[in-house]
C-alpha cells in the first residue's frame, strides 16, 4: 500500500513539473496603454485596450520576431518589431500618438487646405540588420530587411544615428517636401552614400487661376510646364454641375485630389494659357522619364498612395520617388451607368488615378477618349481609354 502511495506521489510530482516547464515556455506581451487602442500582432487583430487592465495581455506568443501595430482613431499608427524570448513576459509601452496635422488657410479670393509638408526616408545597409535612430522625432527602430522605409516625415533636417555591434555612425539628413531621401549605410567601412534621386533638373513655381484665385503648384520637366496638382476649378454658374464631382462625393477630397471631370468639360476646364494635354504631350513626358514601364514611380507623390498599407514587411511597395515633381495622387474615377454612379476605390482613398488626354481613338467602331492610369504597387503608367461620360482627373499643361 505504501509503495502504491509513493508511486502516486512520484507521478503527481512529475506531472506538476511538466506543467511548470510547459507554462515556462509560453511567452506573453503586456501592452501598457490608455483604453480604446486597437492592437494588431503580425497583422492579426488581437483586442482593444481597456482601463481595467491598463492595456491588455497577448497570450501564447511564440518566441522570435513579431510586428506589433497599435492604432488610435485620428492619429498616425505606431508599429514596432519585437524580439520575444521563450517564457518571457514582454512589456510594451505605447508611446504618445502623433496627430495627423492639416493646416487651413484663407484669403480674400480663395480657400484651400494645405497638408503638412512631408517626405520619405529609405535606408539600405551593410550589414542588413542595424539600429536606426532619429532622436528629435522620438524614432528608434531595428532594421531587419534590405529596405527600411519611413513615411510622412516632416520636411526639415534631422540628426540620424546608425548603430551596429556597438559602433555608431552619425549623419545630418535632409527631408524634402514630397521627395525621397535614400541612403546606403556601410557600417563596416563607416560611411554613408546618398542615393537620393536627382531633382535638380526640374523647376518649380506657382500659378494663380484668375477665375477663382486658386493657387496651383507648377513644375517644368524638360521643355514642358505642367500643373503639379489636379485641377480643382468649378464654373459656379452650375451649368456643368452634373459633369463634375469629388471622389466619393466628398467635397473635402477635392481640396486634396482635385475634381473629377467628364471629357467634354475637361476639354474646356483649363484656364487661359493652359490646355488639356494631348496623347503626344503625355508620351513626351513619359519618354523623358524612361518610358511607360518606370515613369509611374517618378510621377507619383511619395505619400498619399494607400499609406495604410505602407508596411514594407507585409506589403512591399513600389519605390514612389516623385523624381519628376509631378506629384500625382490617386483620385480614382467615377462612372455613370443608366443614372447610377460608382467610384473606383474603397474607403476614404482610391488606390489609383486616371487622367484625361485631349486625344480620341476608336475601339470596335466606337469612339473612345485616351487617358492615362497609375496604380498603387506598380511603377508603370498605362495608356487607357474611357467613355466621354466617365469623370477623371485633369492635369493642365502650359501653352507654348
C-alpha positions as CSV (number, residue, x, y, z in Angstrom):
1,X,0.0,0.0,0.0
2,X,2.8,2.4,0.9
3,X,4.5,1.5,-2.4
4,X,1.4,2.5,-4.4
5,X,1.2,5.8,-2.5
6,X,4.8,6.6,-3.2
7,X,4.3,5.8,-6.9
8,X,1.2,8.1,-6.9
9,X,3.1,10.9,-5.3
10,X,6.0,10.5,-7.8
11,X,3.7,10.6,-10.8
12,X,1.9,13.7,-9.4
13,X,5.2,15.5,-8.9
14,X,6.4,14.6,-12.5
15,X,3.1,15.9,-13.9
16,X,3.4,19.1,-11.9
17,X,7.0,19.7,-13.0
18,X,6.0,19.0,-16.7
19,X,3.1,21.6,-16.4
20,X,5.5,24.2,-14.9
21,X,8.0,23.6,-17.8
22,X,5.3,23.9,-20.4
23,X,4.0,27.1,-18.9
24,X,7.5,28.5,-18.6
25,X,7.9,28.1,-22.4
26,X,4.8,30.2,-23.0
27,X,5.6,33.9,-23.8
28,X,3.3,36.9,-23.2
29,X,3.2,40.6,-24.4
30,X,1.8,43.0,-21.9
31,X,0.6,46.1,-23.7
32,X,0.5,49.2,-21.4
33,X,-1.7,51.9,-22.8
34,X,-4.7,54.1,-22.4
35,X,-8.1,52.4,-23.2
36,X,-9.5,52.3,-26.7
37,X,-6.3,51.4,-28.6
38,X,-6.6,48.7,-31.3
39,X,-3.7,46.2,-31.1
40,X,-2.5,44.0,-34.0
41,X,0.2,41.4,-33.8
42,X,1.7,40.2,-37.1
43,X,-1.2,41.7,-39.0
44,X,-3.9,39.9,-36.8
45,X,-6.2,42.0,-34.7
46,X,-6.0,40.9,-31.0
47,X,-8.0,43.2,-28.8
48,X,-8.8,46.8,-27.8
49,X,-7.0,48.1,-24.7
50,X,-9.2,48.7,-21.6
51,X,-8.9,50.7,-18.4
52,X,-9.3,47.7,-16.1
53,X,-6.1,46.0,-17.3
54,X,-4.3,49.2,-18.1
55,X,-4.0,47.9,-21.6
56,X,-4.2,44.2,-22.4
57,X,-2.2,41.0,-22.4
58,X,-1.5,38.9,-25.5
59,X,-1.1,35.3,-24.6
60,X,0.6,32.3,-26.2
61,X,3.2,34.3,-28.2
62,X,5.8,32.2,-29.9
63,X,9.5,33.1,-29.4
64,X,11.1,35.2,-32.2
65,X,10.5,38.3,-34.1
66,X,6.9,39.8,-34.2
67,X,5.5,43.0,-35.6
68,X,3.1,44.9,-33.2
69,X,0.9,47.7,-34.6
70,X,-1.3,50.0,-32.5
71,X,-3.9,52.3,-33.9
72,X,-5.8,55.2,-32.4
73,X,-8.6,56.9,-34.4
74,X,-7.5,60.3,-35.8
75,X,-3.8,59.7,-35.2
76,X,-0.8,58.2,-37.1
77,X,-0.5,54.5,-36.3
78,X,2.6,53.1,-34.4
79,X,4.5,50.0,-35.4
80,X,7.5,48.2,-34.0
81,X,9.4,45.0,-34.3
82,X,9.7,42.9,-31.1
83,X,12.1,40.1,-30.3
84,X,10.3,37.8,-27.9
85,X,12.3,35.3,-25.8
86,X,11.0,31.9,-24.7
87,X,9.0,32.1,-21.5
88,X,9.3,35.9,-21.4
89,X,6.6,38.4,-20.3
90,X,7.5,41.3,-22.6
91,X,6.2,44.8,-21.5
92,X,5.4,47.0,-24.5
93,X,4.5,50.6,-23.6
94,X,2.6,52.5,-26.2
95,X,4.1,55.9,-27.0
96,X,2.2,59.2,-27.3
97,X,0.4,59.3,-30.6
98,X,1.4,61.9,-33.2
99,X,-1.7,63.7,-34.6
100,X,-2.4,63.9,-38.3
101,X,-1.9,67.6,-39.0
102,X,-3.9,69.5,-41.5
103,X,-3.5,73.3,-42.0
104,X,-6.2,75.6,-43.3
105,X,-5.5,78.9,-44.9
106,X,-8.0,81.6,-46.0
107,X,-7.7,84.7,-48.1
108,X,-9.9,87.3,-49.9
109,X,-10.3,85.3,-53.0
110,X,-9.6,81.6,-52.2
111,X,-9.8,78.9,-49.6
112,X,-7.8,75.8,-49.8
113,X,-6.5,73.1,-47.4
114,X,-2.7,72.7,-47.2
115,X,-1.3,69.5,-45.8
116,X,1.9,69.3,-43.7
117,X,4.9,69.1,-45.9
118,X,6.3,65.6,-45.6
119,X,8.8,63.3,-47.3
120,X,10.0,59.8,-47.3
121,X,13.3,58.2,-46.0
122,X,14.7,54.9,-47.3
123,X,17.7,53.2,-45.7
124,X,19.7,50.3,-47.1
125,X,22.7,49.0,-45.2
126,X,25.6,46.6,-44.8
127,X,25.0,44.5,-42.7
128,X,21.3,44.4,-43.2
129,X,20.4,44.4,-39.5
130,X,21.2,47.7,-37.8
131,X,19.5,50.1,-35.4
132,X,18.2,53.4,-36.8
133,X,17.6,56.4,-34.5
134,X,16.2,59.9,-35.2
135,X,16.2,61.3,-31.7
136,X,14.4,64.6,-32.4
137,X,11.5,62.5,-33.9
138,X,11.5,60.0,-31.0
139,X,12.2,57.3,-33.5
140,X,14.4,54.2,-32.8
141,X,13.9,51.1,-34.8
142,X,15.6,47.8,-35.6
143,X,16.1,47.4,-39.4
144,X,15.9,43.7,-40.2
145,X,15.3,43.6,-44.0
146,X,17.0,45.1,-47.1
147,X,15.0,48.3,-47.5
148,X,13.8,50.2,-44.4
149,X,11.3,53.0,-45.3
150,X,9.7,55.7,-43.1
151,X,6.8,57.6,-44.5
152,X,5.4,61.1,-43.7
153,X,8.5,62.6,-42.1
154,X,8.0,66.4,-41.7
155,X,10.2,68.5,-44.0
156,X,13.5,69.6,-42.4
157,X,16.9,68.5,-41.2
158,X,17.5,65.8,-38.6
159,X,20.4,64.1,-36.8
160,X,20.4,60.4,-37.6
161,X,22.4,57.7,-35.7
162,X,23.1,54.2,-37.1
163,X,24.2,51.5,-34.7
164,X,25.7,48.1,-35.2
165,X,27.9,45.9,-33.0
166,X,28.5,48.8,-30.5
167,X,29.6,51.0,-33.4
168,X,27.8,54.3,-34.3
169,X,27.7,56.4,-37.4
170,X,26.1,59.9,-37.1
171,X,24.8,61.9,-40.0
172,X,22.7,65.0,-40.7
173,X,19.9,64.2,-43.2
174,X,17.6,66.4,-45.1
175,X,13.9,65.5,-45.8
176,X,12.4,67.5,-48.7
177,X,8.7,68.1,-49.3
178,X,7.2,65.2,-51.3
179,X,10.7,63.8,-52.0
180,X,12.5,60.6,-51.3
181,X,15.8,60.7,-49.3
182,X,17.6,57.4,-49.9
183,X,20.8,56.5,-48.0
184,X,23.1,53.5,-48.1
185,X,24.8,53.0,-44.7
186,X,28.0,50.9,-44.7
187,X,28.7,50.2,-41.1
188,X,31.7,48.1,-41.9
189,X,33.5,50.9,-43.7
190,X,31.9,53.6,-41.6
191,X,30.5,55.7,-44.4
192,X,27.1,56.8,-45.8
193,X,26.3,57.2,-49.5
194,X,23.4,59.5,-50.6
195,X,21.4,57.7,-53.3
196,X,18.5,60.1,-53.4
197,X,17.0,60.8,-56.9
198,X,18.3,63.9,-58.7
199,X,15.5,66.6,-58.5
200,X,17.7,69.5,-59.7
201,X,16.6,69.3,-63.4
202,X,13.1,70.4,-62.5
203,X,11.9,74.0,-61.9
204,X,9.0,74.6,-59.5
205,X,6.7,77.5,-59.5
206,X,3.1,78.6,-58.9
207,X,0.2,79.8,-60.9
208,X,-2.9,81.6,-59.6
209,X,-6.1,80.8,-61.6
210,X,-7.7,84.3,-62.2
211,X,-11.1,82.6,-62.4
212,X,-11.3,81.7,-58.7
213,X,-8.0,82.7,-57.1
214,X,-6.9,79.1,-56.5
215,X,-3.1,78.8,-56.4
216,X,-1.5,75.7,-58.1
217,X,2.0,74.4,-57.9
218,X,3.7,74.0,-61.2
219,X,6.8,72.1,-62.4
220,X,8.8,72.4,-65.6
221,X,10.0,69.0,-66.8
222,X,12.4,69.4,-69.7
223,X,10.6,71.8,-72.0
224,X,7.0,71.1,-70.7
225,X,5.4,73.1,-67.8
226,X,2.7,71.2,-66.0
227,X,0.5,71.9,-63.0
228,X,1.7,69.7,-60.3
229,X,-1.8,69.4,-58.8
230,X,-5.0,68.1,-60.2
231,X,-7.4,70.9,-61.5
232,X,-10.0,72.0,-58.9
233,X,-12.0,74.6,-60.9
234,X,-15.8,74.6,-61.0
235,X,-17.9,77.0,-63.0
236,X,-20.2,78.5,-60.4
237,X,-23.0,79.1,-62.9
238,X,-23.9,75.5,-62.3
239,X,-24.4,74.6,-66.0
240,X,-22.0,71.7,-65.8
241,X,-22.7,70.6,-62.2
242,X,-23.7,67.1,-63.2
243,X,-20.5,66.5,-65.1
244,X,-18.1,67.4,-62.2
245,X,-17.7,65.6,-58.9
246,X,-15.3,64.9,-56.0
247,X,-14.1,61.4,-55.1
248,X,-16.7,59.5,-53.1
249,X,-18.9,62.6,-53.4
250,X,-16.9,64.2,-50.5
251,X,-16.1,67.9,-51.1
252,X,-13.1,67.7,-48.8
253,X,-11.5,65.2,-51.3
254,X,-11.5,67.9,-54.0
255,X,-9.2,70.0,-51.8
256,X,-6.5,67.3,-52.0
257,X,-7.2,65.3,-55.1
258,X,-8.9,67.9,-57.3
259,X,-12.2,67.5,-59.1
260,X,-13.3,64.7,-61.5
261,X,-14.5,65.9,-64.9
262,X,-16.2,64.3,-67.9
263,X,-14.3,64.5,-71.1
264,X,-16.3,67.4,-72.7
265,X,-15.9,69.6,-69.7
266,X,-12.3,68.6,-69.2
267,X,-11.6,69.9,-72.7
268,X,-12.7,73.4,-71.6
269,X,-11.7,73.4,-67.9
270,X,-8.1,74.6,-68.1
271,X,-7.5,78.4,-67.6
272,X,-6.4,80.7,-70.4
273,X,-2.7,80.0,-71.4
274,X,-3.1,76.3,-70.4
275,X,-4.8,73.3,-72.0
276,X,-5.7,69.6,-71.6
277,X,-2.6,67.6,-72.8
278,X,-2.8,65.6,-75.9
279,X,-1.7,62.0,-76.2
280,X,1.6,63.2,-77.8
281,X,2.3,65.5,-74.9
282,X,1.7,62.7,-72.4
283,X,4.1,60.5,-74.4
284,X,6.7,63.2,-74.5
285,X,6.6,63.4,-70.7
286,X,6.6,59.6,-70.2
287,X,9.5,59.1,-72.6
288,X,11.6,61.7,-70.8
289,X,11.2,59.7,-67.6
290,X,12.3,56.4,-69.0
291,X,9.1,55.1,-70.7
292,X,5.8,53.5,-69.6
293,X,7.4,50.7,-67.5
294,X,9.1,53.0,-65.0
295,X,7.7,56.5,-65.4
296,X,4.8,56.0,-62.9
297,X,7.0,55.8,-59.9
298,X,8.7,59.0,-61.0
299,X,5.4,60.8,-61.4
300,X,3.7,59.6,-58.2
301,X,3.8,61.5,-54.9
302,X,5.9,59.8,-52.3
303,X,3.0,59.9,-49.9
304,X,-0.8,59.6,-50.3
305,X,-0.8,56.3,-52.2
306,X,-2.6,53.8,-49.9
307,X,-0.5,54.8,-46.9
308,X,-2.5,52.4,-44.7
309,X,-0.7,49.6,-46.4
310,X,2.8,51.1,-46.4
311,X,4.2,48.5,-44.0
312,X,7.1,47.1,-46.1
313,X,7.3,43.9,-44.0
314,X,3.7,42.9,-45.0
315,X,3.0,44.8,-48.3
316,X,6.2,45.7,-50.2
317,X,5.5,48.9,-52.1
318,X,6.8,50.4,-55.3
319,X,9.5,53.0,-54.6
320,X,7.4,56.1,-55.5
321,X,10.0,58.8,-55.6
322,X,8.3,61.8,-57.4
323,X,11.6,62.4,-59.2
324,X,9.7,64.5,-61.8
325,X,8.0,66.7,-59.3
326,X,4.6,65.9,-61.0
327,X,3.2,64.8,-57.6
328,X,0.4,62.5,-58.9
329,X,-2.2,61.5,-56.3
330,X,-4.9,58.7,-56.6
331,X,-8.3,60.4,-57.2
332,X,-9.9,57.3,-58.8
333,X,-12.7,57.9,-61.3
334,X,-16.4,58.0,-61.4
335,X,-18.6,56.0,-63.9
336,X,-22.2,56.6,-64.7
337,X,-24.5,53.8,-66.0
338,X,-28.2,54.5,-66.5
339,X,-28.2,57.1,-63.8
340,X,-26.2,55.0,-61.3
341,X,-22.8,56.2,-60.1
342,X,-19.9,54.4,-58.5
343,X,-16.4,55.3,-57.6
344,X,-13.4,53.1,-58.2
345,X,-11.6,52.7,-54.9
346,X,-12.5,52.0,-51.3
347,X,-12.9,53.9,-48.1
348,X,-11.6,57.4,-48.0
349,X,-8.9,56.8,-50.6
350,X,-8.6,55.3,-54.0
351,X,-5.6,53.2,-54.9
352,X,-5.1,54.6,-58.5
353,X,-5.6,57.7,-60.5
354,X,-6.7,58.3,-64.1
355,X,-6.0,61.5,-66.2
356,X,-7.7,62.7,-69.4
357,X,-5.9,63.5,-72.6
358,X,-7.5,65.6,-75.3
359,X,-7.0,62.8,-77.9
360,X,-9.6,60.3,-79.2
361,X,-9.4,56.9,-80.8
362,X,-11.6,54.1,-82.0
363,X,-12.2,50.6,-80.5
364,X,-14.5,48.3,-82.4
365,X,-16.0,51.2,-84.4
366,X,-16.7,53.1,-81.1
367,X,-15.1,56.4,-80.3
368,X,-13.1,56.4,-77.1
369,X,-11.1,59.1,-75.3
370,X,-7.5,58.3,-74.4
371,X,-6.5,58.5,-70.7
372,X,-3.5,57.6,-68.5
373,X,-3.7,55.3,-65.5
374,X,-1.3,54.9,-62.5
375,X,-1.9,52.4,-59.7
376,X,-0.5,51.7,-56.2
377,X,2.2,49.0,-56.1
378,X,3.1,49.4,-59.8
379,X,5.7,51.7,-61.3
380,X,4.1,51.7,-64.7
381,X,1.9,54.4,-66.3
382,X,-0.5,52.8,-68.7
383,X,-2.5,54.3,-71.6
384,X,-6.2,53.6,-71.1
385,X,-9.5,54.6,-72.7
386,X,-12.8,55.8,-71.2
387,X,-16.2,56.9,-72.5
388,X,-16.9,60.6,-72.5
389,X,-19.3,60.4,-69.6
390,X,-16.7,59.0,-67.2
391,X,-15.3,61.5,-64.7
392,X,-11.5,61.6,-64.4
393,X,-8.7,63.9,-63.1
394,X,-7.3,66.8,-65.2
395,X,-3.7,68.0,-65.3
396,X,-3.3,71.2,-67.3
397,X,-0.1,71.8,-69.4
398,X,1.0,75.3,-70.3
399,X,0.7,76.6,-73.9
400,X,4.0,77.1,-75.7
